[in-house]
Amino acid sequence: MSFFQVNTKYSTTNSYFGMHDLIVDLARAVFGKYCCLLEHNEDTDKFEKKTRHLGCATEVLCYGDKISTYDFKATRLRTLLSIRSRFGVSLVHQFNFSVHDLMPKFKCLKVLSFRGCGITDLADSIGDLKYLRYLDLSGNKIVILPESVTILYNLQTLKLENCYLLETLPKDMHHLINLRHLIISNASLVEMPSQISKLTKLQMLTTFVVGKDSGAKIEELAKLPSLRGELSIKKLENVANITKALDQVNVLDKKQLEKLSLVWNANVVDPKHGESVLEMLSPNTTLKQIEILGYPGTKFPNWIGDDSFNNIVYIKLSGSRHCSNLPPLGQLPSLKILHILSFDSVTTVGAEFYGNSSAKKKPFSSLEILIFVNMSAWKQWHSMQTEDDAATYRKLKTLGIYNCPKLTGELPHFLPSLTKIEIDADKLCALNIPRLPCVTEMRITNLENVESLYEAIKAMNPSSSTGSLLTTLTPLQSLTLSRCGSSFRSFHMDLFPTLRTLSINNCDYFEALSMSDGQCQELTFLSISCCRSFVSFPNRGLIAPKLREFYIFLCPKLKWLPEKMTSLSSLKSLTIENCSLIKTIPEGGLPISLSTLGINYHQLLRMKWNGQTLPNLRDVTVEGYKEDLESFPEEGLLPATITTLRICSFPKLRGLDKNGLSQLTSLQQLHIRWCHELQTLSEEGFPTSLSSLSITGCPLLEKIYDPKESENKEY
């Protein structure tokens, strides 16, 4: 029914799309002679004279010998795209780009992408591609573009996003008169080249850096009337002639702009100058998102928070260290997400934050997410709300308060829709926690003792019996405790009967997890990580019939896994990393439901696959930290059922055991990571089922297979 389909394999959001296999097969059948996909170095034989569109895996582009020497018959190629190979080889980032010879061979190119190829420079021969309309250099290490780019008069799209080292654009960029999209997010540009206002067809300009001397001035934006989408204006401290700019700018009277970022980069800026600039930069009221970062003024202009901006859904204000009051944002009718960061002079959040108190509409009527971070002087939050008047914050779902050390007193009285709260726990005793009848997720940092947590949660629902915490805590489903203090030594599952996920991390004094029979019936996820004093699970094992994921990381004093592991009948994933004292698997073994296992090598040795059957096991990660093995895996060590194997952190590993590998008759994916002595790979012994090989952090092996370093380029 649809040409494209949402692909949930790589993401749970709707941001990845794919085609049904039948559509792909049809496309290949119809356009097979004109379209070609190279995923291996040897695939260059697929080329035909009629080939017009070529997709090439980045590893083939970067270190394939045939691609650079091949006598291409397809000289009228229109499209050349670097793509991520489905076979997973990931050595690309280690090599510099070596295919500058290709460009003179493909002078008819209209679309060219070297995205993510790790290149540091671009050859001047790029200027020979007279027909080029689309050029993507995103995700590379380029510092400067060659001037020859400016003679690509047909270029319509130039993408340079995530080129973090890029400092300058060619000074004659204004010659690209057909340019419509200039995407330069996350670069390190010093300034924009002058006369950029001559690019009158420009529709998308993600970043504009105000020039100080010879660079582009902010008034040039007035001559780009068609800008749409997002725009970030940086280095606003360089705005020199405010009067001239005010007369000409109309800077932001652009109805098709949806997101605007205004950024000051200098540490020392005259506050009055900053106030004048921000006053001048009043945008069109159609704007949906706005960020103001590093603003040096002491107060905000009147247009900030004006209810005429009825389309604003997202605001981020950060680094306004001289402002003593927050702007009046409460009357923005559509505002859903608000982030306030690093307002060092704000001591009170009160009436000024909510806007005109005489207005009929209640403040923050649409707000769903509210985050405060690094408010070093903030002491009080006046909510202007009573229990009978719950319209303020009535839709708020997430509240986060981080690093606000002086905050005491009350939070808003009643947050009927709040489901998630994240807060520094040293505030739990100092704050009057409101009633939170719907909270299901809590993230607590800097907890000193668990009693303060219990008392705070009790306060959220005073109508429950003071003698029964079980009644009080029934809504809570997810709890994360992080960086807890010396008084936090144990955690009692009994008091959280409805928890589904529990994460305890970076708690150096935490020692034990305890529970009574039948008190963990809903738990599906348990993670204990970076807890250097943790030594014990409940005496009778974990009674968690619904537990699906169990993760233990960096608990150096832990010697034993929970008893009766086989009773965890729903367990799908078990990972034990950097827990060197765990020597044995519990009596009875692991649950047969297990499909994913991460384990240390010396623990793996004690797994007797003949005596214990794990019929569903498919994904295995083996860590060899501190092991002296030079070859892996030994014959018979791993079960033949696995389809994915990860070999990680074997410091002495020199090669793979072909006898052990050949027995893995179902293996499809092999990942080798951080084996610094690994220097040989032989295709002998690799099972015929293997389709994907990924190598990361193995410098000796990468050097051998670098075509610049070795004549042996077989892989």
C-alpha positions as CSV (number, residue, x, y, z in Angstrom):
1,M,0.0,0.0,0.0
2,S,3.0,2.3,0.5
3,F,6.2,2.7,-1.4
4,F,8.1,3.4,1.8
5,Q,7.6,1.7,5.1
6,V,8.7,2.7,8.7
7,N,11.7,0.6,9.6
8,T,11.8,-0.2,13.3
9,K,14.9,-2.4,13.1
10,Y,17.2,0.4,14.0
11,S,14.9,2.8,15.9
12,T,11.6,2.8,17.7
13,T,10.8,6.2,16.3
14,N,9.4,6.9,12.9
15,S,12.7,8.4,11.6
16,Y,13.9,5.4,9.5
17,F,12.2,4.2,6.4
18,G,12.8,1.4,4.0
19,M,11.2,-0.4,1.0
20,H,9.6,-3.8,1.0
21,D,11.9,-6.5,-0.5
22,L,9.5,-7.0,-3.4
23,I,9.7,-3.3,-4.3
24,V,13.5,-3.5,-4.2
25,D,13.5,-6.6,-6.4
26,L,11.2,-4.9,-8.9
27,A,13.3,-1.7,-9.0
28,R,16.5,-3.8,-9.6
29,A,14.7,-5.8,-12.4
30,V,13.7,-2.6,-14.2
31,F,16.7,-0.4,-13.6
32,G,19.4,-3.1,-13.1
33,K,21.4,-1.9,-16.1
34,Y,21.3,1.7,-15.0
35,C,21.8,1.4,-11.2
36,C,24.6,-0.3,-9.5
37,L,25.4,-1.0,-5.8
38,L,29.0,-1.9,-4.8
39,E,29.3,-3.4,-1.3
40,H,32.6,-5.3,-1.9
41,N,35.8,-4.4,-3.6
42,E,35.3,-7.2,-6.1
43,D,31.9,-5.9,-7.1
44,T,33.3,-3.5,-9.7
45,D,32.6,-6.1,-12.3
46,K,29.0,-5.2,-12.0
47,F,29.6,-2.0,-13.9
48,E,28.1,-1.7,-17.4
49,K,28.4,1.1,-19.9
50,K,24.8,2.0,-19.3
51,T,25.3,2.5,-15.5
52,R,24.1,6.0,-14.5
53,H,23.7,5.7,-10.8
54,L,26.3,4.2,-8.5
55,G,26.0,3.5,-4.7
56,C,29.3,2.6,-3.2
57,A,30.1,1.3,0.3
58,T,32.4,3.8,2.1
59,E,35.0,1.1,2.7
60,V,35.2,0.4,-1.1
61,L,35.6,4.1,-1.8
62,C,38.3,4.6,0.9
63,Y,40.6,1.7,0.5
64,G,39.4,-0.4,-2.4
65,D,42.2,-0.8,-4.9
66,K,39.9,-1.6,-7.9
67,I,37.7,1.4,-7.6
68,S,40.5,3.8,-8.1
69,T,42.2,1.9,-11.0
70,Y,39.2,0.4,-12.7
71,D,38.9,1.4,-16.4
72,F,35.3,2.6,-16.1
73,K,33.1,2.2,-19.1
74,A,30.3,4.1,-17.4
75,T,31.8,7.5,-18.1
76,R,28.4,9.1,-18.2
77,L,27.6,8.4,-14.5
78,R,25.1,10.8,-13.1
79,T,25.1,9.7,-9.4
80,L,27.9,8.6,-7.0
81,L,26.8,8.0,-3.4
82,S,28.8,6.7,-0.5
83,I,26.6,4.4,1.5
84,R,26.8,2.4,4.7
85,S,27.4,-1.2,3.8
86,R,24.9,-3.8,5.1
87,F,28.0,-6.0,5.6
88,G,29.1,-3.9,8.5
89,V,32.9,-3.4,7.9
90,S,33.9,-0.3,9.9
91,L,37.5,0.4,9.2
92,V,36.7,3.5,7.1
93,H,37.4,6.2,9.8
94,Q,41.0,5.1,10.1
95,F,42.0,6.0,6.5
96,N,42.3,9.2,4.5
97,F,40.4,9.6,1.3
98,S,42.1,8.3,-1.9
99,V,39.7,8.6,-4.8
100,H,40.4,12.1,-6.1
101,D,41.3,10.4,-9.4
102,L,37.6,9.4,-9.8
103,M,36.3,12.9,-10.3
104,P,37.9,13.6,-13.7
105,K,36.5,10.3,-14.9
106,F,32.9,11.2,-14.1
107,K,32.5,14.7,-15.6
108,C,28.7,14.2,-16.1
109,L,28.0,13.8,-12.4
110,K,25.0,15.6,-11.0
111,V,24.9,14.0,-7.6
112,L,28.0,13.3,-5.5
113,S,28.1,12.2,-1.9
114,F,31.3,11.5,0.1
115,R,29.3,11.5,3.4
116,G,31.2,10.0,6.3
117,C,34.3,9.0,4.4
118,G,36.8,10.5,6.8
119,I,38.4,12.8,4.2
120,T,40.6,15.7,5.2
121,D,40.8,17.6,2.0
122,L,39.0,17.9,-1.4
123,A,40.9,18.0,-4.6
124,D,40.7,21.1,-6.9
125,S,39.4,18.8,-9.6
126,I,36.0,19.0,-8.0
127,G,35.6,22.2,-10.0
128,D,35.6,20.1,-13.2
129,L,32.2,18.7,-12.4
130,K,30.3,21.4,-14.2
131,Y,26.9,19.7,-14.1
132,L,27.0,19.0,-10.4
133,R,23.8,19.9,-8.5
134,Y,24.1,18.1,-5.2
135,L,27.3,17.8,-3.1
136,D,27.3,16.1,0.3
137,L,30.6,16.2,2.3
138,S,29.0,15.8,5.7
139,G,30.8,14.0,8.6
140,N,34.3,14.5,7.2
141,K,37.5,16.1,8.6
142,I,37.8,18.9,6.1
143,V,39.3,22.2,7.4
144,I,38.9,24.3,4.3
145,L,37.1,23.9,0.9
146,P,39.0,24.5,-2.3
147,E,38.1,27.7,-4.2
148,S,37.2,25.6,-7.2
149,V,33.9,24.7,-5.5
150,T,32.8,28.2,-6.3
151,I,32.7,27.5,-10.1
152,L,30.1,24.8,-9.7
153,Y,27.5,27.2,-11.1
154,N,24.8,24.6,-11.3
155,L,25.1,23.5,-7.7
156,Q,21.8,23.6,-5.8
157,T,22.6,21.7,-2.6
158,L,25.8,21.8,-0.5
159,K,25.8,19.8,2.7
160,L,28.6,20.2,5.3
161,E,26.9,19.2,8.5
162,N,29.0,17.7,11.3
163,C,32.3,18.8,9.6
164,Y,33.5,19.8,13.0
165,L,36.9,21.0,11.8
166,L,35.6,23.2,9.0
167,E,36.8,26.8,9.6
168,T,36.2,28.7,6.4
169,L,34.1,28.7,3.3
170,P,35.5,29.9,0.0
171,K,35.5,33.7,-0.3
172,D,33.7,33.6,-3.7
173,M,30.8,31.6,-2.5
174,H,28.5,34.3,-3.9
175,H,29.2,32.9,-7.4
176,L,27.0,29.9,-6.6
177,I,24.0,31.8,-7.8
178,N,21.8,28.6,-8.1
179,L,22.5,27.4,-4.6
180,R,19.2,26.7,-2.7
181,H,20.4,24.6,0.3
182,L,23.5,25.3,2.3
183,I,23.6,22.9,5.3
184,I,26.5,23.7,7.7
185,S,25.3,22.7,11.1
186,N,28.0,21.8,13.7
187,A,30.9,23.3,11.9
188,S,33.6,25.6,13.4
189,L,33.2,28.5,11.0
190,V,35.0,31.7,12.0
191,E,32.7,33.9,9.8
192,M,30.6,33.8,6.7
193,P,32.2,35.0,3.5
194,S,31.1,38.5,2.4
195,Q,28.4,39.1,-0.3
196,I,26.6,35.9,0.7
197,S,23.4,38.0,0.2
198,K,23.9,37.5,-3.5
199,L,22.7,33.9,-3.1
200,T,19.2,35.2,-3.6
201,K,17.8,31.7,-4.4
202,L,18.9,30.4,-1.0
203,Q,16.0,28.6,0.8
204,M,17.8,26.9,3.6
205,L,20.8,28.3,5.5
206,T,21.2,26.4,8.7
207,T,24.1,28.6,10.1
208,F,25.0,32.2,9.7
209,V,28.2,33.4,11.5
210,V,28.4,37.2,11.8
211,G,31.7,38.5,10.5
212,K,33.8,40.9,12.5
213,D,36.0,42.5,9.8
214,S,35.9,41.2,6.3
215,G,33.1,38.7,6.8
216,A,29.4,38.9,6.1
217,K,27.4,41.4,8.3
218,I,24.1,40.5,9.8
219,E,22.2,42.9,7.5
220,E,23.0,40.6,4.6
221,L,20.3,38.3,5.9
222,A,17.7,40.9,4.9
223,K,18.4,40.2,1.2
224,L,17.7,36.5,1.6
225,P,13.9,36.6,1.7
226,S,13.2,32.9,1.0
227,L,14.9,31.4,4.0
228,R,12.9,28.6,5.6
229,G,13.3,25.7,8.0
230,E,16.0,26.4,10.6
231,L,18.5,29.2,11.1
232,S,21.2,29.6,13.7
233,I,22.9,33.1,13.9
234,K,26.2,32.9,15.7
235,K,28.7,35.4,17.1
236,L,26.1,38.1,17.6
237,E,28.8,40.0,19.6
238,N,30.2,40.9,16.2
239,V,27.2,43.0,15.2
240,A,28.9,46.4,14.9
241,N,26.5,49.0,13.5
242,I,23.1,48.3,15.2
243,T,21.4,51.4,13.7
244,K,22.3,50.3,10.2
245,A,21.3,46.8,10.9
246,L,18.0,47.9,12.4
247,D,17.2,49.9,9.2
248,Q,18.0,47.1,6.8
249,V,17.7,43.8,8.5
250,N,14.1,42.8,8.6
251,V,16.4,40.0,9.6
252,L,13.8,37.6,10.8
253,D,10.6,38.8,9.1
254,K,10.6,35.4,7.3
255,K,7.3,33.6,7.6
256,Q,8.8,30.2,6.5
257,L,11.3,30.0,9.3
258,E,10.4,27.4,11.9
259,K,13.4,27.3,14.2
260,L,15.7,30.1,15.2
261,S,18.9,30.0,17.3
262,L,20.5,33.3,18.5
263,V,24.0,32.7,19.9
264,W,26.6,34.9,21.6
265,N,30.0,33.2,21.7
266,A,32.2,35.7,23.5
267,N,32.7,35.6,27.3
268,V,32.8,39.3,27.7
269,V,30.2,41.4,25.9
270,D,28.6,44.7,26.8
271,P,25.2,43.9,28.3
272,K,23.6,47.0,26.7
273,H,24.9,46.0,23.3
274,G,23.4,42.5,23.7
275,E,20.1,43.9,24.7
276,S,20.0,46.2,21.7
277,V,20.8,43.3,19.3
278,L,18.2,41.0,20.8
279,E,15.6,43.8,20.6
280,M,16.4,44.2,17.0
281,L,16.1,40.5,16.1
282,S,12.4,40.2,16.8
283,P,11.4,37.3,14.5
284,N,8.2,36.6,12.7
285,T,5.4,35.4,14.9
286,T,5.0,32.2,12.8
287,L,8.2,30.8,14.5
288,K,7.8,27.4,16.2
289,Q,11.1,26.9,18.0
290,I,13.6,29.4,19.5
291,E,16.9,29.1,21.3
292,I,18.8,32.0,22.9
293,L,22.3,31.0,24.0
294,G,24.9,33.1,25.8
295,Y,22.7,36.2,25.9
296,P,24.8,38.9,27.8
297,G,22.0,41.3,28.7
298,T,20.4,42.0,32.1
299,K,16.8,41.8,30.9
300,F,14.9,40.4,27.9
301,P,13.1,42.5,25.3
302,N,9.3,42.7,25.3
303,W,8.9,40.4,22.3
304,I,10.2,37.5,24.3
305,G,7.1,35.8,25.7
306,D,4.6,37.9,23.8
307,D,1.4,35.9,23.3
308,S,1.3,36.9,19.6
309,F,3.9,34.1,19.2
310,N,1.1,31.6,19.3
311,N,3.0,28.9,17.3
312,I,6.0,28.6,19.6
313,V,6.2,25.0,21.0
314,Y,9.9,24.9,22.1
315,I,12.1,27.3,23.9
316,K,15.7,26.9,25.2
317,L,17.4,29.7,27.1
318,S,21.0,29.1,28.3
319,G,23.9,31.1,29.7
320,S,22.2,34.4,30.4
321,R,24.3,34.9,33.5
322,H,23.4,38.6,34.1
323,C,19.6,38.3,34.0
324,S,18.1,38.4,37.5
325,N,14.6,37.5,36.2
326,L,13.3,34.9,33.7
327,P,11.3,36.3,30.8
328,P,7.5,36.1,30.9
329,L,6.9,32.9,29.0
330,G,3.7,31.7,30.7
331,Q,1.3,33.3,28.2
332,L,2.6,31.4,25.2
333,P,-0.4,29.3,24.3
334,S,1.3,26.5,22.4
335,L,4.5,26.2,24.4
336,K,5.2,22.5,25.2
337,I,8.9,22.2,25.9
338,L,10.9,24.7,28.0
339,H,14.6,24.4,29.0
340,I,16.2,27.0,31.3
341,L,20.0,26.6,31.9
342,S,22.7,28.6,33.6
343,F,20.9,31.7,34.8
344,D,23.4,32.4,37.6
345,S,21.7,35.6,38.8
346,V,18.1,34.3,39.2
347,T,17.2,33.8,42.9
348,T,13.4,33.6,42.5
349,V,11.1,32.2,39.9
350,G,7.7,34.0,40.4
351,A,5.2,36.3,38.9
352,E,7.4,37.6,36.1
353,F,7.8,34.1,34.8
354,Y,4.0,33.6,34.4
355,G,3.3,36.7,32.4
356,N,0.3,39.1,32.7
357,S,-1.6,38.0,35.7
358,S,-4.7,39.8,34.5
359,A,-4.9,37.6,31.4
360,K,-7.9,35.2,31.2
361,K,-5.9,32.2,30.1
362,K,-3.9,30.3,32.7
363,P,-0.1,30.3,32.6
364,F,1.7,27.4,30.8
365,S,-1.5,25.8,29.7
366,S,0.2,23.6,27.1
367,L,3.5,23.0,28.8
368,E,4.5,19.3,28.9
369,I,8.3,19.3,29.6
370,L,10.0,21.7,32.0
371,I,13.8,21.5,32.7
372,F,16.0,23.6,35.0
373,V,19.8,23.1,35.0
374,N,22.7,24.9,36.7
375,M,20.7,27.6,38.5
376,S,23.4,28.3,41.1
377,A,21.6,31.2,42.9
378,W,18.0,30.0,42.6
379,K,16.3,29.7,46.1
380,Q,12.5,29.8,45.7
381,W,9.9,28.9,43.2
382,H,6.6,30.6,43.7
383,S,4.0,28.6,41.7
384,M,1.0,31.1,42.0
385,Q,-1.2,28.0,42.1
386,T,-3.7,26.6,44.6
387,E,-5.2,23.2,44.8
388,D,-8.5,24.6,43.5
389,D,-6.8,26.3,40.6
390,A,-4.9,23.5,38.9
391,A,-4.9,25.1,35.4
392,T,-1.2,26.1,35.7
393,Y,1.0,23.3,34.5
394,R,-2.1,21.1,34.1
395,K,-0.5,19.3,31.1
396,L,3.1,19.0,32.6
397,K,4.4,15.5,32.1
398,T,8.1,15.8,32.8
399,L,9.9,17.9,35.4
400,G,13.7,18.0,35.8
401,I,15.7,20.0,38.3
402,Y,19.5,19.5,38.1
403,N,22.3,21.3,40.0
404,C,20.2,23.9,41.7
405,P,22.0,23.7,45.1
406,K,20.2,26.6,46.9
407,L,16.6,25.7,46.0
408,T,14.3,25.1,49.0
409,G,10.7,25.5,49.8
410,E,7.7,24.5,47.7
411,L,7.4,23.1,44.2
412,P,4.1,23.8,42.4
413,H,1.3,22.4,44.6
414,F,-0.5,20.1,42.2
415,L,0.8,18.5,39.0
416,P,-2.0,16.2,38.0
417,S,-0.5,15.0,34.7
418,L,3.2,14.6,35.8
419,T,4.5,11.1,34.9
420,K,8.2,11.7,35.1
421,I,10.3,13.6,37.7
422,E,14.1,13.9,37.7
423,I,15.7,15.7,40.6
424,D,18.9,16.0,42.7
425,A,18.1,14.0,45.8
426,D,19.8,16.4,48.2
427,K,16.7,18.5,47.5
428,L,14.3,15.8,48.7
429,C,14.5,16.9,52.3
430,A,14.6,20.7,51.6
431,L,11.7,20.7,49.2
432,N,8.0,20.3,49.8
433,I,7.3,17.6,47.1
434,P,3.8,18.2,45.7
435,R,1.1,15.6,45.2
436,L,2.0,13.6,42.1
437,P,-0.8,11.0,41.6
438,C,0.4,9.9,38.1
439,V,4.2,9.7,38.5
440,T,5.5,6.4,37.1
441,E,9.1,7.3,36.5
442,M,11.7,8.8,38.8
443,R,15.4,9.6,38.3
444,I,17.2,10.5,41.5
445,T,20.8,11.7,41.8
446,N,22.9,12.4,44.8
447,L,20.7,10.4,47.2
448,E,22.2,10.3,50.7
449,N,19.9,7.8,52.3
450,V,17.0,5.7,51.0
451,E,14.7,6.8,53.9
452,S,14.6,10.3,52.5
453,L,13.4,8.9,49.2
454,Y,10.6,6.9,50.9
455,E,9.5,10.0,52.9
456,A,9.5,12.2,49.8
457,I,7.4,9.7,47.8
458,K,5.0,9.3,50.7
459,A,4.5,13.1,50.6
460,M,3.4,12.9,47.0
461,N,0.2,11.2,48.1
462,P,-0.8,12.2,51.6
463,S,-4.2,10.6,51.3
464,S,-2.6,7.1,51.5
465,S,-2.2,5.4,54.8
466,T,0.9,6.5,56.6
467,G,1.5,3.0,57.8
468,S,1.4,1.5,54.3
469,L,4.1,2.5,51.9
470,L,2.8,-0.2,49.5
471,T,-0.3,1.8,48.9
472,T,1.7,5.0,48.5
473,L,4.1,3.7,45.9
474,T,1.8,1.8,43.6
475,P,2.0,4.2,40.6
476,L,5.9,4.1,40.4
477,Q,7.1,1.8,37.5
478,S,10.6,3.1,36.7
479,L,13.3,4.2,39.2
480,T,16.9,5.2,38.5
481,L,19.3,6.0,41.4
482,S,22.6,7.6,40.6
483,R,25.7,8.9,42.5
484,C,24.2,8.1,45.9
485,G,26.0,9.0,49.1
486,S,27.7,7.0,51.8
487,S,24.5,6.3,53.7
488,F,22.9,4.5,50.8
489,R,24.1,0.9,51.3
490,S,21.1,-1.2,50.5
491,F,17.9,-1.1,48.5
492,H,14.7,-3.0,49.6
493,M,12.5,-4.0,46.6
494,D,9.6,-4.7,49.0
495,L,8.7,-1.0,49.1
496,F,8.3,-0.7,45.3
497,P,6.0,-3.5,44.4
498,T,5.0,-2.1,41.0
499,L,8.5,-1.4,39.7
500,R,9.1,-2.5,36.1
501,T,12.6,-1.1,35.6
502,L,15.3,-0.4,38.2
503,S,18.7,1.1,37.5
504,I,21.3,1.7,40.2
505,N,24.5,3.2,38.9
506,N,27.6,5.0,40.2
507,C,26.8,4.3,43.8
508,D,30.2,3.6,45.4
509,Y,28.7,2.6,48.8
510,F,25.8,0.5,47.7
511,E,26.3,-3.1,48.9
512,A,23.1,-5.2,48.7
513,L,19.8,-5.7,47.0
514,S,17.1,-7.3,49.2
515,M,13.5,-8.5,48.8
516,S,10.9,-10.7,50.3
517,D,9.1,-13.6,48.5
518,G,6.8,-12.5,45.8
519,Q,7.6,-8.8,46.0
520,C,9.1,-8.3,42.5
521,Q,6.3,-9.6,40.4
522,E,6.3,-6.8,37.8
523,L,10.1,-6.2,37.3
524,T,11.2,-6.6,33.6
525,F,14.6,-4.7,33.6
526,L,17.3,-4.6,36.3
527,S,20.7,-2.9,35.9
528,I,23.4,-2.5,38.5
529,S,26.5,-0.7,37.2
530,C,29.6,1.0,38.5
531,C,28.8,0.1,42.1
532,R,32.2,-0.8,43.5
533,S,31.0,-2.0,46.9
534,F,28.1,-4.2,45.7
535,V,28.4,-7.8,47.0
536,S,25.1,-9.5,47.3
537,F,21.7,-10.2,45.8
538,P,18.7,-11.5,47.9
539,N,19.5,-14.6,49.8
540,R,16.8,-16.7,48.1
541,G,17.6,-15.4,44.6
542,L,15.6,-13.0,42.5
543,I,11.9,-13.7,42.5
544,A,11.1,-11.9,39.3
545,P,9.1,-14.0,36.9
546,K,8.7,-11.2,34.3
547,L,12.4,-10.1,34.2
548,R,13.6,-9.9,30.6
549,E,16.8,-7.9,30.8
550,F,19.5,-8.2,33.5
551,Y,22.7,-6.1,33.3
552,I,25.6,-6.1,35.8
553,F,28.7,-3.9,35.0
554,L,31.8,-2.9,36.9
555,C,31.0,-4.4,40.3
556,P,34.5,-5.6,41.3
557,K,33.5,-7.1,44.7
558,L,30.6,-9.2,43.5
559,K,31.4,-12.9,43.6
560,W,28.1,-14.6,43.0
561,L,25.2,-14.3,40.6
562,P,21.7,-14.7,42.2
563,E,20.7,-18.3,43.1
564,K,18.1,-20.2,41.2
565,M,18.7,-18.4,37.9
566,T,16.6,-21.0,36.1
567,S,13.5,-19.6,37.8
568,L,13.9,-16.4,35.7
569,S,11.7,-18.0,33.0
570,S,11.2,-14.8,31.0
571,L,14.9,-13.7,30.9
572,K,16.0,-12.9,27.4
573,S,19.2,-10.9,27.9
574,L,22.0,-11.3,30.5
575,T,25.2,-9.2,30.5
576,I,28.0,-9.5,33.1
577,E,30.9,-7.2,32.3
578,N,34.0,-6.3,34.4
579,C,33.0,-8.4,37.4
580,S,36.2,-10.3,37.6
581,L,35.4,-12.1,40.9
582,I,32.4,-14.0,39.5
583,K,34.0,-17.4,38.8
584,T,31.0,-19.7,38.5
585,I,27.6,-20.0,37.0
586,P,24.8,-20.7,39.6
587,E,23.9,-24.3,40.2
588,G,21.3,-25.4,37.6
589,G,22.8,-23.0,35.0
590,L,21.0,-20.3,33.2
591,P,17.3,-20.1,32.1
592,I,16.6,-21.7,28.7
593,S,14.7,-18.6,27.6
594,L,18.1,-16.7,27.2
595,S,18.8,-15.4,23.7
596,T,21.5,-12.8,24.4
597,L,24.5,-13.3,26.7
598,G,27.4,-11.0,27.5
599,I,30.1,-12.7,29.6
600,N,33.8,-12.8,30.6
601,Y,36.0,-15.4,29.1
602,H,36.8,-17.2,32.4
603,Q,33.1,-17.4,33.2
604,L,32.5,-18.8,29.7
605,L,34.9,-21.6,30.4
606,R,32.6,-22.9,33.1
607,M,29.6,-23.1,30.7
608,K,29.2,-26.7,29.8
609,W,27.2,-26.6,26.6
610,N,26.8,-30.3,26.4
611,G,25.3,-30.5,29.9
612,Q,23.2,-27.3,29.7
613,T,21.1,-26.6,26.6
614,L,20.2,-23.0,25.7
615,P,18.2,-23.6,22.6
616,N,17.3,-19.9,22.1
617,L,20.8,-18.5,22.5
618,R,21.6,-16.4,19.4
619,D,23.8,-13.4,20.4
620,V,27.0,-13.8,22.5
621,T,29.5,-11.2,23.6
622,V,32.8,-12.5,25.1
623,E,35.1,-10.1,27.0
624,G,38.8,-11.1,27.5
625,Y,39.9,-8.4,29.9
626,K,43.3,-9.4,31.4
627,E,43.3,-12.7,29.6
628,D,46.6,-13.9,28.0
629,L,44.9,-15.8,25.1
630,E,46.6,-15.5,21.7
631,S,43.9,-17.5,19.9
632,F,40.1,-17.6,20.2
633,P,37.7,-19.3,20.2
634,E,38.8,-22.8,21.2
635,E,37.1,-25.7,19.6
636,G,33.9,-26.6,21.3
637,L,33.9,-23.5,23.5
638,L,30.8,-21.8,21.9
639,P,27.4,-23.3,21.0
640,A,26.6,-23.8,17.3
641,T,23.3,-21.9,17.7
642,I,24.7,-18.4,17.9
643,T,24.2,-16.1,14.9
644,T,26.1,-13.0,16.3
645,L,29.4,-13.1,18.1
646,R,31.3,-10.2,19.6
647,I,35.0,-10.7,20.7
648,C,36.0,-7.7,22.9
649,S,39.1,-6.5,24.8
650,F,41.5,-9.5,24.4
651,P,44.8,-7.7,25.0
652,K,47.1,-10.6,23.8
653,L,44.9,-12.0,21.0
654,R,46.9,-12.5,17.8
655,G,44.6,-14.6,15.6
656,L,41.3,-16.5,15.4
657,D,41.1,-20.2,15.9
658,K,39.8,-21.5,12.6
659,N,38.7,-24.8,14.1
660,G,36.6,-23.1,16.8
661,L,35.1,-20.7,14.2
662,S,34.2,-23.4,11.7
663,Q,32.0,-25.1,14.2
664,L,29.7,-22.0,14.4
665,T,27.6,-23.1,11.5
666,S,24.8,-20.5,12.2
667,L,27.1,-17.5,12.6
668,Q,26.1,-14.5,10.5
669,Q,27.7,-11.5,12.2
670,L,31.2,-11.3,13.7
671,H,32.4,-8.2,15.5
672,I,35.9,-7.8,16.8
673,R,36.7,-4.9,19.1
674,W,39.7,-3.5,21.0
675,C,42.1,-6.4,20.4
676,H,45.3,-4.4,20.0
677,E,47.6,-7.3,19.2
678,L,45.3,-8.9,16.6
679,Q,47.2,-9.0,13.3
680,T,46.0,-11.9,11.1
681,L,42.7,-12.9,9.6
682,S,42.3,-15.9,7.5
683,E,39.2,-16.7,5.5
684,E,39.8,-20.3,6.2
685,G,37.7,-21.4,9.1
686,F,35.1,-18.7,8.6
687,P,31.7,-20.4,8.4
688,T,30.0,-20.1,5.1
689,S,27.0,-18.5,6.9
690,L,29.0,-15.4,7.8
691,S,27.7,-12.3,6.1
692,S,29.0,-9.4,8.2
693,L,32.5,-8.7,9.7
694,S,33.1,-5.6,11.8
695,I,36.5,-4.6,13.2
696,T,37.1,-1.7,15.6
697,G,40.1,-0.7,17.6
698,C,42.6,-3.3,16.2
699,P,45.4,-1.0,15.0
700,L,47.8,-3.8,13.7
701,L,45.1,-5.4,11.6
702,E,43.9,-2.0,10.3
703,K,47.5,-1.1,9.3
704,I,47.9,-4.4,7.4
705,Y,44.7,-3.8,5.4
706,D,45.4,-0.1,4.7
707,P,46.1,-0.1,0.9
708,K,48.6,2.8,1.5
709,E,50.7,0.6,3.9
710,S,50.6,-2.8,2.3
711,E,50.4,-4.5,-1.1
712,N,48.3,-7.3,0.5
713,K,44.8,-5.9,0.0
714,E,42.8,-9.0,0.1
715,Y,40.1,-8.9,2.8
